[in-house]
Amino acid sequence: MAPGHCVRQHSGSRAIERGLPAQVLRRLADAAAHRRRSGRPLVTLSYAQSIDGCIALAPGRPLTLSGAQASRLTHQLRGAHDALLVGINTVLADNPQLNVRHGAGLDPQPVIVDSHLQLPLDSFLVQNAARRPWVAALAPVDAARRTALEQAGVQVLETAPDEQHRVSLAALLAELGRREINSVMVEGGARILTSMLCARTADHLMLTIVPRLLGGYRAVGALAPQARIALHKVQARRAGEDLLLWGELAWQ
């Protein structure tokens, strides 16, 4: 068993009772086989946006968008995944808990993409989380900063850079696969969501569309012209005033 790996047991029947779409559960049930085939976890992008595609009014200004019903489903989806991945900007802006508070399920393993080890030592994830985060940083890392985080229980994963000199998401997902992480839920922020799509390392989308117009910071940035991303097997349903939309990501 890989270092830092925690065995998780998923219960599809309980998850169906909690309200997660059957299509999503079927994909998650195949996550272990997907990891063995591809060498990386099954990746679900999950976030809330306004009708005009925004997740905030501006970068670094967090904004609660989802209603209560959609938020409960988001937490249930967290509990169905092995790991929950966000970028450091999301942590700095929100100081999130990244756990399951509204519904049953185990807390996923927090994974932070943090190229330069900016994770605050006084953040919730370092001081209070039941599961200390794994932090992906560019090699070589600052030795003193690494020591301070590791003494607080954080695992630092050194990764090679991508073409933009950021943490290579493909390399990070391969490392998570080696650690027997079968499924990863990605909640943001915009840079991470866009990078996942550009790198073609996402498999499934669970989108909450909120009936608001923000004219602010968009969830997905510029994509390569050749990306041509489509959503297949699309389904939708209401969650209070919000609309849930989900399907499988495909590159044409």
N, C-alpha and C positions, 0 to 999 in steps of 0.2 A: 504493500500500500504506500502511496506517495506521501511525502512529508506534508503535514498540515491538512491531510484529507480527513473529512468527517463523513461517516456513512449516513445517508439519508434514505428514508423509506417513504415513497409516494403512495397515496391511496386515491386512485382514480374515482372510486365510488363516492368517497367522502367529498372529493372536490366537486363532483357533479352536483351533489346535494347543496354545496355552498354556492353554486350558480355559475361556475366557469363554463364557457362554451365547450361542447363535446369535441369540436374540431381541434381546439387548442389542447385539450387533454390527450387526444390521440397522438398529436405530434410530440407531446412531452413523454408519453409512454414509450416512444421510439427513440428517446434522447440517448440512451446508453448505446444503442445500436448505431445511431448517427455518429457518436464520438468514436466508436471503434472503426467505422468506415472512413471518416474524414480526418481523424486525429484532433478534432476540436469539438467543443460543446455545441449543442443546438442553441442558437441565439435568437431571443425574442426582443424586439424593440417595443417598448411600451411607454407612452407619454400622453399627456393631455395638451390640446392646443385649441385656440379660438377658431372660429369659422375661417378667418383669414390667415390661418397657419402660424399663429404666434404663440409662444410659450411664456412670454414676459413682456413687460413694457420696454425694458432695456436690459442689456447684459448686466448681471450682478444684482438685479432687482427682482427677487423671487416674488411669485404671485400664485396664490391658490386658485386653481381653475375648476377642478372636478367637484361635482356635487357629492353628497354622502354615499349614494348608491354606487357610483362609479369608483369612488375611493375605496369602498369595501372590496369591490372586485379586483382592484389593483393590488390590495394587500393579500387577497386570496391567491392571486397570480404570483406574488412574491413567494408565498409559502409553497408553491408548486415547483419552484426553481431551486437549483443547488446554490447559485451565486447571484448576486445583484451588483451590477457594474455601473459606476458613474464616473464622471471626470472631476478633477480637483476643483474646477470653477464652481460646480454644483455644491461641493462640500463647503467651500469658502463663502458662498452666498447664502446657503440654507442651514448649514450645520445639521444635516439630516440624521435621522436615526437608522434608516435603511433596514427596518425590521418589520415583523408582522404584528400589527396592533389591532386590526379590525378583521377578525376571522381566525380560523384555526390554521395550523401549519407551523413548521419549523422556520426559524429565522434563517434566511439565506446567508451565505458567506459574503460579506461586503468586499468588493474589489474596487480600488480607486486607481484611476489612471492619473499619475502625478509625476510628470517628467522630472521635476527638480525637487521632489520631496518637500512640498510646501504644506503638507498636512499638519494642522496645528496640534500641538501636544495637548491642548485643553479642549479639543473638539469632543463632541459626544461619542464619536466612533472610537476614539482613543481612550477616553476616560470612563465611559459608561456602557458601551455596547457589550452584549453578552458574548458576541463573537468579534474579536479584534480584526481589523481589516487587513487584507493583503494589499500592498501598495506597489504598483508597477511604475518603475522609474528608469530613466535612461542611465545606462552604464557609461562611465563609472560614476557611482553616486558619492556624495559627500560623506566621508567616513563618520564624522562626528554626528551629523544629522541622522545617519542610519543607526548608529549606536543608541541615540536617544529614543528613536522610535521603537527599536527592537527591545529596549529595556522596558518600554510601556506595553509590550505584547504584540506589536505590529510586525508582520512579515513583509520584508522588502524583496521584491522580485526585480532583479536587474534585467532590462531588455535592450535589444538593439534598436537603433532609430529607424524610422521609415524615411521615405524620400523627403518629407517635410521636417526631418530632424525631431520628430516626436516619437513617443512610444509606439512601436509597431504593434498594431492591434492583432495582426495575424500571428506574430510571435507570442503575444500575450495569451491569445486563445489556445495556441498549441501548448503552452506551459500549463494552462488550466486543464487541458485535456490530459496531459501527463499526470496531473494531480487527481485524475478521475472525477473531475467536475463534468457532469453530463449536460447540464443546461444552465444558461446564463440569461438573466433578464437585464436589459440595458434601459435605464430611465433617463439618460441625458448626461450633460446638457447638449446644446445644439452642436457643438464641435464634435463630440463623441458620436452623436447620431449620424451626422454627415459623414464622418470618417468611416463608420461602420458600413454605410451604404456605398461609399466610394471604393472601399476595400473588398466589397462583395462578401462580407463576413457575417451577414444577418440572414436569418431564415424565415422569420415570422414577424408580423406586425400586429400589435394590439393598440389601436388608437382611440382615444377619447376626444370627441369633438364637442366643445362647449359652445352654447348659443350666445357667443359674445364676439364683438369686433374690437380688436385691440390696436391695430396699426403699429405694432411694436416689434419685438425681437423674434425672428422667425425660427421655427423648430429645426428646419433643414436648410443648410446653406447651399451654395452653388455646387452642382454635381458635374462630373465630367460629361461632355457632350455625348460620349458613346455609352453612357450608363444605361439609358432606356430601361428604367426599372418599372416593373408591372406588379400588380397585386392580383394573385390568382386565388380561386376558391373563396371569393369574398363573401362575408356574411356581416350582418349588422343587427343591432337591437337597441332599444331605448334603455337608459338607466336613469330614471328620474327625468330631468330636463336634458341630460346629455345623450349623445349618440355614441355607441360603441361600434367600431368598425375593425374587423380583423380578417386576416388572410395570409397567404404564403407569398413571400417576396421572390421575384424571379427577374433575371437579367436577360434581355432579348438581344 
